[in-house]
């Protein structure tokens, strides 16, 4: 089982509720298309480090969703949909100004934990 950390945006634009409401973990940027078809582009642009975890994520893996360095907002379990973990869609291409077309489906449990 893998464990991943994911930020829910920055302090001025937090999109955790979008992830909770739709049951997804969304990541960007995604304007160049799917990582399956455009891995080299994302590597050259220096964005691969944000996206590469989708290549190893499996159903049952866990995600810790946090804001900044001290607030944990939720934990979730990755679930497969339509035979795949990784998904790409323009549905999330503008989330409060964020370009977030890469996603996976997640069963979230909201928590509010402020680390000291």
C-alpha positions as CSV (number, residue, x, y, z in Angstrom):
1,X,0.0,0.0,0.0
2,X,1.2,3.5,-0.9
3,X,0.6,6.7,1.0
4,X,0.6,10.1,-0.8
5,X,0.4,13.7,0.4
6,X,-1.6,16.2,-1.6
7,X,-2.0,19.9,-1.1
8,X,-5.5,21.4,-1.5
9,X,-4.2,24.7,-3.0
10,X,-2.7,27.6,-1.2
11,X,-4.1,29.8,1.6
12,X,-5.9,32.1,-0.8
13,X,-7.4,29.4,-3.0
14,X,-8.2,26.2,-1.2
15,X,-10.1,23.6,-3.3
16,X,-10.5,20.8,-0.7
17,X,-14.3,21.1,-0.8
18,X,-14.3,20.4,-4.6
19,X,-12.3,17.2,-3.9
20,X,-14.7,16.2,-1.1
21,X,-17.8,17.1,-3.0
22,X,-16.8,15.2,-6.2
23,X,-14.9,12.4,-4.5
24,X,-11.7,13.0,-6.3
25,X,-8.0,14.0,-5.9
26,X,-7.3,16.7,-8.5
27,X,-3.9,17.8,-9.6
28,X,-2.5,20.2,-12.2
29,X,-1.4,21.6,-14.5
30,X,-3.1,19.6,-17.1
31,X,-3.4,21.8,-20.2
32,X,-1.0,19.6,-22.2
33,X,-3.3,16.6,-21.9
34,X,-3.1,13.2,-20.2
35,X,0.1,12.0,-18.6
36,X,-0.3,8.8,-20.5
37,X,0.1,10.6,-23.9
38,X,2.3,13.5,-22.7
39,X,4.7,12.3,-20.1
40,X,7.8,13.7,-21.9
41,X,6.2,17.2,-22.1
42,X,5.5,17.2,-18.3
43,X,9.1,16.0,-17.6
44,X,10.6,18.8,-19.8
45,X,8.4,21.5,-18.2
46,X,9.5,20.3,-14.7
47,X,5.9,19.4,-13.7
48,X,6.4,15.6,-13.6
49,X,7.1,15.6,-9.9
50,X,3.5,16.7,-9.2
51,X,2.0,14.1,-11.5
52,X,4.2,11.0,-11.4
53,X,2.4,9.4,-8.4
54,X,-0.6,8.6,-10.7
55,X,1.6,6.1,-12.5
56,X,2.0,4.0,-9.3
57,X,-1.3,4.7,-7.5
58,X,-3.5,1.7,-7.0
59,X,-6.9,1.1,-5.5
60,X,-6.6,1.0,-1.7
61,X,-3.7,3.4,-1.6
62,X,-4.2,6.3,0.9
63,X,-4.0,10.1,0.4
64,X,-3.5,12.7,3.2
65,X,-4.9,16.0,2.1
66,X,-3.4,19.1,3.7
67,X,-3.4,22.8,3.5
68,X,0.0,24.5,4.1
69,X,2.3,22.7,6.4
70,X,0.2,22.4,9.5
71,X,-3.5,21.6,8.6
72,X,-4.6,18.1,7.7
73,X,-8.1,18.4,6.0
74,X,-8.8,14.8,5.2
75,X,-7.7,11.3,4.5
76,X,-8.9,9.1,1.6
77,X,-8.7,5.8,-0.1
78,X,-8.1,5.7,-3.8
79,X,-10.7,3.7,-5.8
80,X,-10.8,2.5,-9.3
81,X,-13.3,3.8,-11.8
82,X,-13.9,2.4,-15.3
83,X,-10.9,0.0,-14.9
84,X,-8.4,2.7,-14.1
85,X,-7.1,4.8,-11.2
86,X,-5.8,7.7,-13.2
87,X,-8.4,9.9,-15.0
88,X,-8.1,13.0,-17.2
89,X,-10.9,15.4,-17.9
90,X,-11.5,19.0,-18.8
91,X,-14.2,19.0,-16.1
92,X,-11.8,20.4,-13.6
93,X,-9.8,22.7,-15.9
94,X,-10.8,25.9,-14.0
95,X,-11.2,25.4,-10.3
96,X,-10.9,28.9,-8.8
97,X,-8.3,29.7,-11.4
98,X,-6.4,26.4,-11.0
99,X,-5.8,24.1,-14.1
100,X,-6.5,20.6,-12.6
101,X,-7.4,18.1,-15.3
102,X,-5.6,15.1,-13.7
103,X,-7.5,13.2,-11.1
104,X,-8.3,9.9,-9.4
105,X,-11.4,8.9,-7.5
106,X,-11.2,8.9,-3.7
107,X,-13.4,7.9,-0.8
108,X,-12.7,10.8,1.5
109,X,-13.0,11.2,5.3
110,X,-12.9,14.8,6.3
111,X,-10.9,15.6,9.4
112,X,-9.6,18.9,10.8
113,X,-6.2,18.4,12.4
114,X,-3.9,21.4,13.1
115,X,-0.4,20.2,13.8
116,X,1.6,22.2,16.4
